[in-house]
Structures are given as structure tokens and as C-alpha cells.
Amino acid sequence: MNLKNLIRIFLGICLMTLFMQCSKEEEEQPNESEPDYEYSDEFYSGTIEVYPVEIVILQSKTMLASSHYEAKFGDIELELARVNDSVISFMVPSAAPQGSTKLHFLEKGKLVEVDFNVKPNLVVENHDEVMLSMISMSRNSLVLEDGTTASGEWEDALKNLIDEFQEEYFLISEEGRDDVAAFYELNLKPFMYDAINTEQKADESCFEKRGRVFTAKVVTTVTIVAVLAALVATPEPVFSKVAALNAAIGLYIGIIATHAAMDDLFKCDLFRGIDDLLAELSQKGLGQKALTFSNGSEYRLTVIGEFSGMNQGDLASTNAAVKNKAKEVSGFAAKVTAYKAMYEKAKSLFGWSTSSPAAGAKTLPADSGMSTNAVEAESVIVINNLTNEKVVLTDAIAESPYITASFKNKTLEEQDFSFDVTTTYEGTTATKTFEATLKPSEGSIQVLKGIDAEIGQNNSASLEFKVIDEKEEPIADAQLVISTTNSKASFSTSSIKSAANGMVTITLNADPTNIDDIPVTVALKNSQGEVLYSTTFNVQAKNPFIGSWEMVTFENGYTPGEFVPDYSNPDCPNSAVAEWTLTYQNITIQESSFTISDNERIKRYSVNSETCSRSYIDTKDYPATVTLDYSRNKNVFTSTVVDENGQSTEQSRTLNFISENKIQIGAATYIRK
């Protein structure tokens, strides 16, 4: 039998639900003396081409109805071996004729017929070398990596079986040894090799790889049991004892290898839940388990998982793959009990001396201990259910095995919050809630309107600010305190909170007599009153003197038209040589120039120097209008005056408010017109 057919047998064990329709094209007519049975198509075989002494496995589509089956292979009567609830096996008789042959048996009152084509006997060249190689392979399977030989009840029994086989093998005839070698090549060699060696796949996880290996060992062992069962059901007198010993060796190798695969599987750490979260600043790479986040900073969040090996609790696992594997491991113990029973049956039938071990199969430990480690490889991490509306998850990018996340604090206060981390790793999903603290935004103030602004003609100015965070995003409900050192300025409000868009708008009111620029300080404060940020800027004072002004007094109290005597004659100091007055004076002040319009009236007298008497000479008016450009420093107006000789000089005038609508310039006072 070639390797392709052996693989088909192997797959026949694994694929318990695959149905094949046995061909019924050449049905034999039943003997007239036999009952007229209805045909059944519930059984199929993975192979049609068979050799004498080859073990054939039949798979049933449904659960077997009987524990014992009598059958005919052509005209040769034989017994079918029930391997499990849906598998039976038999050995093609050594005397089976070549060519087409049918297997007949009854199941559930129906006639089962399966067609086979029997090939000539398999001839094994150098059969002794083949079997000695099998013995060597079997002994080597017990050699550990350190060169020592494994020891235990199963291992010791296997050593005894190998010794007993080697002794019995060389006691039988040359022809019998040839049949044993053919039996080994057809039925045991590939499976015994698979029991010892299993292909590894680099892209599998520990649990996937070792779980697959464990399952392969179980299937291999089941196949070898089917071989032994068939020998027990229909023994061949010449070689069956030795062949059965060979199958028993394969069975023990399979059980030992399955136990080893089970031990390896138990060493795989399975993800059980979330233990902690490691936060790591992306730029600095400084890990911290105390979950205190800086506002807006990117963090790599690595899930620290809880891991343990398989245990009895996995029989109720929510991870379907783990649960199924746990059931498979647990079920293997029951299988081994059945295998031991089959072994003892064969031992009794063939007269072996090696007894089966008292030990049963290994099974799931009650507790496998717990360890913690970062969740590696491909995993899915999700952050959700933030409990504080003032905290926003602004970024969450999965970059297995971690997630890059940043949180935004919408306030200037430190915020406590919690969030859920859900991790799915190798089929297991776990969620844990973490408490965290988010540092406040490092807020600042943008002055959108106010810097270098001027007080308007209505003696006010609109000021506009925006409170922003490090990323220039708005901060709502931030406390602003606005102040000035100018006693002639005030605000519509001195304390205000920012709107949802971070905006604040207030009005600066200035006294109409204010001549100084107004320094404005805007401070950003937290709830404890601590200043987090402040900025100061100037609002330019308007020129409060602009307008038209009418003189109401001059020379420190004289009214327009009231004469001021001129006592300039030293000989007659009490006699005025003249009298002068300003009948009017109007000043119009514009942004950069002013115009003075007035009329000076002078009365002249002649004074007798002896008697100091005086006589009236005349009265003359001197009206004048002059316009001058000026520069202003607060309340000091400076102009350049050119005299009649073309000489220019700078003249400064100081204007002072007496009241909102009254000013003083030198010795004169004016009222606003």
C-alpha cells in the first residue's frame, strides 16, 4: 500500500463528518435462499485498493448500532472490530484472492456492501532490516534531548514490549517475518513515525501549534488502536502475535508521544485577562504604571495580561478553541482506559508477558498558576467607556501589540476618570476598567481684539479673547480675570468664563478725560485662583481734547470782554497806560491740528507823568485766526511757530481737564461747545 492510501486512512479518522457514497453499480443479486435485505450506504472507506493483511478502516455516517459485527470478505468469514462509536476496522485476510471483492455485513437490519480491489501480496525486501530499523526507531523515541532514556510506567512498559517483540519476531519462520514486515509497512510504519515526528509550522501560536500536534498524536494513536483491534478481531495464526506486539509498541509510542504533546501544550501560556496597563510616552519611551496622562501627549498603551497554562477550568472556557481542546485533552483519559482494555484483550489472546501500566492517561491539572506579561503578537485593543465628559479620547491607533492613544482635557483642572480596555488575544476577550488622572491643559490666551486698539468716540473699546490649549484648540469654561492700573478705565466685567468655543468678549470703558494709554492684563486662573497664564497689552487712549472749545476766562479769571489794565508806566504805577481784553477766543482741535480764532481789543491812554492823570486815546480790535499742526504727548501739545522774520520755534501747551467738558490751557479756561 502506498503513502497516499495511508494518508487517506489517517484522514478518515479525522474527518468524522465527511460522507462518501459507496458505489452500487455492480450489485450482486442475493442468494434466493437468503433474506432480501435493503441496502445501506452509511459506511465508506478511504481506500478501494487494498493488500492482504492490510488494515482497512470503515467510517459510519451515524453512530454504530452494534458492538459486534460478523462479515464476509468475499467468501472468507471474519469479524469486524469496533474502534469507537463510528469507526470499525478489519484486516484483509492473507488468503484473500486478488481482484474485485465485496465486504458484506449487516447494520441496523440493512445490508452493507463495500467494494475493494485486492492487490498481490506486498513483498518487503530485507524484511529483517526493516523490522530492526523499527526496533531502533522505537528505542530512540525514548531518548531525551540530554541523551538519557525516559523513565516512567509507560516508558518502562514500552521497553519491555520492544524486548518481547524482538525475541518473538526471530522465533517465527522466514515467511512469517515477511508477513510481519508487510503488515508493518502497510499499517504501522507511517503512523509510528508520525507519533514520534510531527511537522512544525512557524506561523502558529504556541497553543495553535502544540494543540495541533496533540490532536495529530491522538489521531495517530486512534489509528494504531484500529490496527490492533482488527488483529484481535480476526487473528492470523502465523504472524498475528508478533504483528500485534508491533501494534502494541505503536500504541505505547502513541500514548507516550501524546502525553509529551499534552505536557508541551500545558506549557503554553493562555491569555486569561488583563492585569495592568503600561503607559509609555511615545517621544520619551518612559514607562509608567501609575496612569497619569499629560494633556494631549501620545502614549503607547501596552496591555499587561494574565496568563496560565491549560487547566480544568478551560472545560467551561468562553474561548471555543480552548474549550474544545480542553475537552479533547480530558477525553483522552477515557480513550486510554479503552486502549488499555484493548491491550489486555490482545495480551490475553496472544499470550504476551508485558502487562499494561497501572498509570492512566495524564489529564488537565486543577490549577496551572498565573503569571503576568505584556500581550504580544497580534492582538486587538479597544479603549471605550470614558466616565468623565471633560476628558476626550482624541486618538486611538492600534499598532499591535499596543495602542497609541492621547487624551484631551477640556478644562484647566486636573481630571480623574476611568476607561475600559478590551483586549482580544488568541480568541479570548477580556475587559478591565482602569482609573486614571489627566493633567490640565496648559491654557493660553489669544488676544483677538484689543492689542493697539484705541478708545472710540463713545469712550469704549471692545476686547475679544480666546482661551486655547497646547494644540490651539478651544477651552470652555475657563476663568478669565481682567484688570488695569489705569484708574480712569473699567470693564463691563472683570471676571468671566469662556464659552464653548473658548471665546470671551468684554467692553473696556474709559473716562472721557482719560489721557493715558490703558494697560490691560488678562489672567487665566484655575479654581484655586492660581494664575496659569497671563498677558498684558495696551489700549491706546483717544485724544479727549478733540472738539470745539469756547474760552470762558483768561488771565486767571477775566471773562471775555472784561479789560485787563496795563500798569507798565513805572512813574505812575497806578495808572493804566492801556486796557486789553479778549472779546472771544474759540479753539477747534482736530486729530493733528488745531485752529485758534479770537479777537483782542485794546484801549490806549495817555498818562501825565507828573500828575499821573490819563486821557483816552482810542480803542482798536485785532481779530486773528491761526491753524497749527501739533504732536501730542498725553496732554501736551507741541507746535512749530514761524515768526514774521521766518524764524521757527517750538511752542508747547499743556491742556488739563477741569471736568469732562471744561479744560484749562495756561491761564485760560474753556468749555466744550
Salt bridges, closest charged atoms under 4 A:
GLU28 OE1 - HIS104 NE2 3.62
GLU38 OE2 - LYS110 NZ 3.72
GLU42 OE1 - LYS108 NZ 3.59
GLU70 OE2 - HIS68 NE2 2.56
GLU79 OE2 - HIS68 ND1 3.07
ASP85 OD1 - ARG82 NH2 2.97
GLU113 OE2 - HIS104 NE2 3.26
ASP115 OD1 - LYS102 NZ 2.49
ASP128 OD1 - HIS127 NE2 3.61
ASP128 OD1 - ARG177 NE 2.99
ASP156 OD1 - LYS159 NZ 3.53
ASP163 OD1 - ARG139 NH2 2.84
GLU168 OE2 - LYS241 NZ 3.33
GLU174 OE2 - HIS127 NE2 2.94
GLU174 OE1 - ARG177 NH2 2.57
ASP178 OD1 - HIS127 ND1 3.53
GLU185 OE2 - LYS189 NZ 3.60
GLU204 OE2 - ARG212 NE 3.04
ASP263 OD2 - LYS362 NZ 2.55
GLU280 OE1 - ARG300 NH2 2.84
ASP314 OD1 - ARG272 NH1 2.44
GLU328 OE1 - LYS325 NZ 3.24
GLU473 OE1 - LYS408 NZ 2.80
ASP477 OD1 - LYS497 NZ 3.95
ASP516 OD1 - LYS634 NZ 3.18
GLU579 OE2 - ARG614 NH2 3.86
ASP618 OD2 - ARG604 NH2 2.48
ASP621 OD1 - ARG601 NE 2.58
